[in-house]
Amino acid sequence: MFAPIAIYYIFFSYIPMAGIVMAFKEFNYREGIFGSPWNGFDNFDYFFSSGKAWLVTRNTIIYNVIFLGCYTFFSIVAAVFISEITKKWFKKMSQTLMFLPYFISWVTVSAFVYNFLNYEYGIVNRILDSIGIAALDIYSTTSYWYFLLPFLYVWKWVGYGSVLYLAAIVGIDQEIYEAATIDGASRFQRITRITLPLLKPTMVILILLGLGRIMRGEFDMFYQLIGNNGLLMDATDIIDTLAFRSLMGSADFGMSSSVGVYQSVLTLVIILTANWLVRRYDKEQALF
């Protein structure tokens, strides 16, 4: 049963790792990946001398930390609320409606957002105009996106996250709740004294796994919602979008590969640091 998964990761994850050498080569099509001449760290120098290395690194880390924090908090809240619903039909309907955005692509979401928030004919600005309030130029103002991007991320992913935490809640021994009820614990006390503490191991594992993607960003989300909008680029540009635009503009595979290596090294450092901190607190909850 494990063989198909192992084969998949060997072919699509481990074997492609040999392509990391492109980050240290001046790639050309004639000689290929392994035949192209070495150029040391020139590809990295191009990235760091571009003047955007720190900007996109900062944006990537800040946005993904906010995304991970909001996703974890609202997923736990949603899972707890769903678990407390007694009506089965309402529980199923709520869970289905929350999970539905997970299946909607960012291309579709970007179309909805544009039609809602467009300055000239967006639904939101039409409503504001009808009640005498000035229109909001959201696609030219960076401050709105600091709140809009986390909101859209949570809206899309909270249903998926709530399923993971709801599975952990279902696995809690019901006799613990029964004993607490007999002792006179209220519903709020059962949530805060039983459910949340017993969710901590699941939460720690999922956060550590989430840190593994913290340098990868949400390319689909940023590129589809922001695109090449120069007015928002400094506030919303991340490593993935910068590498993609560089590749599309110059077809410099070496530079793009060096950015990928840079992301991977930083991600490794972040995961090792976070896991070390967790081990110092509680060895049982660490990944390794």
C-alpha positions as CSV (number, residue, x, y, z in Angstrom):
1,M,0.0,0.0,0.0
2,F,2.9,2.3,0.7
3,A,4.6,1.5,-2.6
4,P,2.7,4.0,-4.9
5,I,3.4,6.9,-2.5
6,A,7.1,5.9,-2.3
7,I,7.3,5.7,-6.1
8,Y,5.6,9.1,-6.5
9,Y,8.0,10.9,-4.1
10,I,11.1,9.2,-5.5
11,F,10.2,10.3,-9.1
12,F,8.7,13.7,-8.4
13,S,10.7,14.8,-5.3
14,Y,14.0,13.0,-4.8
15,I,15.2,12.5,-8.4
16,P,14.5,16.1,-9.4
17,M,16.7,17.2,-6.5
18,A,19.7,16.6,-8.8
19,G,18.6,19.7,-10.7
20,I,19.9,21.8,-7.8
21,V,23.2,22.0,-9.7
22,M,21.5,24.5,-12.0
23,A,21.8,27.1,-9.2
24,F,25.6,27.0,-9.7
25,K,25.7,26.8,-13.5
26,E,25.3,29.1,-16.5
27,F,22.6,27.0,-18.1
28,N,22.3,26.6,-21.8
29,Y,20.1,24.3,-23.8
30,R,22.9,22.8,-26.0
31,E,24.8,21.3,-23.1
32,G,21.9,20.7,-20.7
33,I,21.8,20.7,-17.0
34,F,24.9,18.7,-16.2
35,G,26.9,19.8,-19.2
36,S,26.6,23.5,-18.7
37,P,29.6,25.4,-17.3
38,W,29.9,26.1,-13.6
39,N,29.7,29.8,-12.6
40,G,30.0,29.5,-8.8
41,F,27.7,31.8,-6.9
42,D,27.0,34.3,-9.7
43,N,23.3,33.3,-9.8
44,F,23.0,34.1,-6.1
45,D,24.9,37.4,-6.6
46,Y,22.4,38.4,-9.3
47,F,19.5,37.8,-6.9
48,F,21.0,39.6,-3.9
49,S,22.3,42.5,-6.0
50,S,18.8,43.1,-7.5
51,G,17.9,45.1,-4.4
52,K,14.7,43.1,-3.8
53,A,16.1,40.1,-1.9
54,W,15.4,41.5,1.5
55,L,12.1,42.9,0.5
56,V,10.6,39.7,-0.9
57,T,12.1,37.6,1.9
58,R,10.5,39.9,4.5
59,N,7.2,39.9,2.7
60,T,7.2,36.1,2.3
61,I,8.0,35.5,6.0
62,I,5.6,38.1,7.4
63,Y,2.6,37.1,5.2
64,N,3.1,33.4,5.8
65,V,3.4,33.8,9.6
66,I,0.2,35.8,9.6
67,F,-1.5,33.2,7.3
68,L,-0.3,30.3,9.5
69,G,-1.4,32.1,12.7
70,C,-4.9,33.1,11.4
71,Y,-5.4,29.7,9.7
72,T,-4.6,27.8,13.0
73,F,-6.7,30.1,15.2
74,F,-9.8,30.1,13.0
75,S,-9.5,26.4,12.1
76,I,-9.6,25.5,15.8
77,V,-12.5,27.8,16.5
78,A,-14.4,26.4,13.6
79,A,-13.7,22.8,14.6
80,V,-14.8,23.5,18.2
81,F,-18.0,25.2,17.0
82,I,-18.9,22.4,14.6
83,S,-18.2,19.8,17.3
84,E,-20.7,21.5,19.6
85,I,-23.5,21.5,17.1
86,T,-26.1,19.0,18.1
87,K,-28.3,19.0,15.0
88,K,-26.7,16.5,12.5
89,W,-28.2,18.2,9.4
90,F,-27.0,21.6,10.4
91,K,-23.6,20.3,11.3
92,K,-23.2,18.6,7.9
93,M,-24.4,21.7,6.1
94,S,-22.1,24.0,8.0
95,Q,-19.1,21.8,7.4
96,T,-19.9,21.5,3.7
97,L,-20.3,25.3,3.2
98,M,-17.0,25.9,5.1
99,F,-15.2,23.3,3.0
100,L,-16.5,24.5,-0.3
101,P,-14.0,27.4,-0.8
102,Y,-11.1,24.8,-0.7
103,F,-12.2,23.6,-4.1
104,I,-12.3,27.0,-5.7
105,S,-9.2,27.9,-7.6
106,W,-7.4,31.2,-7.1
107,V,-8.1,32.1,-10.7
108,T,-11.8,32.1,-9.9
109,V,-11.4,33.8,-6.6
110,S,-9.4,36.6,-8.3
111,A,-12.2,37.1,-10.8
112,F,-14.7,37.4,-7.9
113,V,-12.5,39.8,-6.0
114,Y,-11.9,42.0,-9.0
115,N,-15.6,42.3,-9.8
116,F,-16.4,43.1,-6.1
117,L,-13.6,45.6,-5.5
118,N,-12.9,47.2,-8.9
119,Y,-12.8,51.0,-8.6
120,E,-15.0,51.8,-11.5
121,Y,-17.8,49.2,-11.5
122,G,-17.1,46.9,-8.5
123,I,-20.1,45.9,-6.5
124,V,-18.6,47.3,-3.2
125,N,-17.9,50.7,-4.7
126,R,-21.4,50.8,-6.4
127,I,-23.0,50.3,-2.9
128,L,-20.7,52.9,-1.3
129,D,-21.6,55.4,-4.1
130,S,-25.3,54.8,-3.6
131,I,-25.1,55.8,0.0
132,G,-22.9,58.8,-0.6
133,I,-19.5,57.4,0.4
134,A,-16.4,57.9,-1.7
135,A,-15.2,54.8,-3.7
136,L,-12.3,52.8,-2.5
137,D,-9.3,52.5,-4.8
138,I,-8.2,49.1,-3.5
139,Y,-6.1,48.1,-6.5
140,S,-3.9,51.2,-6.0
141,T,-3.7,51.3,-2.2
142,T,-1.4,48.8,-0.5
143,S,-2.8,49.2,3.0
144,Y,-6.1,47.3,2.1
145,W,-4.2,44.2,1.0
146,Y,-2.5,43.7,4.4
147,F,-6.0,42.7,5.7
148,L,-7.5,41.5,2.4
149,L,-4.9,38.8,1.7
150,P,-5.1,37.1,5.2
151,F,-8.9,37.3,5.0
152,L,-9.0,35.5,1.6
153,Y,-6.5,32.9,2.8
154,V,-8.5,32.0,5.9
155,W,-11.7,32.0,3.9
156,K,-10.3,29.5,1.4
157,W,-8.4,27.2,3.9
158,V,-10.3,27.3,7.2
159,G,-12.7,24.6,6.0
160,Y,-9.8,22.2,5.3
161,G,-8.1,23.0,8.6
162,S,-11.2,22.6,10.6
163,V,-11.6,19.0,9.3
164,L,-8.1,18.2,10.6
165,Y,-8.8,19.6,14.1
166,L,-12.4,18.1,14.1
167,A,-10.9,14.7,13.5
168,A,-8.7,15.2,16.6
169,I,-11.7,16.3,18.6
170,V,-13.7,13.2,17.6
171,G,-10.8,11.1,18.8
172,I,-11.0,12.5,22.3
173,D,-12.4,10.0,24.8
174,Q,-16.0,10.9,25.5
175,E,-15.8,9.6,29.0
176,I,-13.7,12.6,29.9
177,Y,-16.5,14.9,28.9
178,E,-19.0,12.8,30.7
179,A,-17.0,12.9,33.9
180,A,-16.6,16.7,33.6
181,T,-20.4,17.1,33.1
182,I,-21.1,15.0,36.2
183,D,-18.7,17.3,38.1
184,G,-20.7,20.3,37.0
185,A,-18.5,21.7,34.3
186,S,-20.2,24.0,31.8
187,R,-19.9,23.7,28.1
188,F,-17.3,26.6,28.0
189,Q,-15.3,24.9,30.8
190,R,-15.3,21.6,28.9
191,I,-14.0,23.4,25.8
192,T,-11.2,25.3,27.6
193,R,-10.2,22.6,30.1
194,I,-10.5,19.5,28.0
195,T,-10.8,20.1,24.2
196,L,-8.2,22.8,23.7
197,P,-5.5,21.2,25.9
198,L,-6.0,17.9,24.2
199,L,-5.7,19.6,20.8
200,K,-2.3,21.0,21.6
201,P,-0.3,18.0,20.2
202,T,-2.2,18.2,16.9
203,M,-1.8,21.9,16.7
204,V,2.0,21.7,17.3
205,I,2.5,19.1,14.6
206,L,0.4,21.0,12.1
207,I,2.2,24.3,12.9
208,L,5.6,22.6,12.4
209,L,4.5,21.2,9.1
210,G,3.2,24.6,8.2
211,L,6.6,26.1,8.9
212,G,7.9,23.8,6.1
213,R,6.0,25.9,3.6
214,I,6.7,29.3,5.2
215,M,9.3,30.3,2.5
216,R,7.3,29.0,-0.4
217,G,4.5,31.4,0.0
218,E,1.2,31.1,-1.9
219,F,2.2,31.8,-5.4
220,D,-1.2,31.1,-7.0
221,M,-2.8,33.5,-4.5
222,F,-0.4,36.4,-4.9
223,Y,0.0,36.1,-8.7
224,Q,-3.6,35.7,-9.5
225,L,-4.8,38.5,-7.1
226,I,-2.0,41.0,-7.6
227,G,-0.5,39.9,-10.9
228,N,2.0,42.5,-12.3
229,N,0.4,45.5,-10.5
230,G,3.4,47.8,-9.9
231,L,1.5,49.9,-7.4
232,L,1.1,47.0,-5.0
233,M,4.3,45.1,-5.8
234,D,6.5,46.4,-3.0
235,A,3.9,45.5,-0.4
236,T,2.8,42.1,-1.9
237,D,5.8,40.8,-3.8
238,I,7.1,37.4,-2.5
239,I,10.0,35.2,-3.5
240,D,8.0,33.0,-5.7
241,T,6.5,35.8,-7.8
242,L,9.8,37.5,-8.1
243,A,11.4,34.3,-9.4
244,F,8.5,33.7,-11.8
245,R,8.7,37.2,-13.3
246,S,12.5,36.9,-13.6
247,L,12.2,33.5,-15.4
248,M,9.4,34.8,-17.7
249,G,11.4,38.0,-18.5
250,S,14.8,36.6,-19.1
251,A,14.5,32.8,-19.1
252,D,17.4,32.7,-16.6
253,F,17.0,29.2,-15.2
254,G,20.1,29.5,-13.1
255,M,18.9,32.5,-11.2
256,S,15.5,31.0,-10.7
257,S,17.1,27.8,-9.4
258,S,19.3,29.8,-7.0
259,V,16.2,31.4,-5.6
260,G,14.7,27.9,-5.0
261,V,17.9,26.9,-3.2
262,Y,17.8,30.0,-1.1
263,Q,14.2,29.2,-0.1
264,S,15.0,25.6,0.8
265,V,18.0,26.5,3.0
266,L,16.0,29.2,4.9
267,T,13.1,26.7,5.3
268,L,15.4,24.1,6.7
269,V,16.9,26.5,9.2
270,I,13.4,27.6,10.3
271,I,12.1,24.0,10.7
272,L,15.2,22.9,12.7
273,T,15.0,26.0,14.9
274,A,11.3,25.5,15.6
275,N,11.7,21.8,16.2
276,W,14.6,22.5,18.6
277,L,12.4,24.9,20.6
278,V,9.6,22.4,20.8
279,R,12.0,19.7,21.9
280,R,13.2,22.0,24.7
281,Y,9.6,22.5,25.8
282,D,8.2,18.9,25.3
283,K,10.2,16.2,23.5
284,E,7.0,14.1,22.9
285,Q,5.5,16.8,20.6
286,A,8.6,17.4,18.4
287,L,8.7,16.1,14.8
288,F,12.2,14.5,15.4
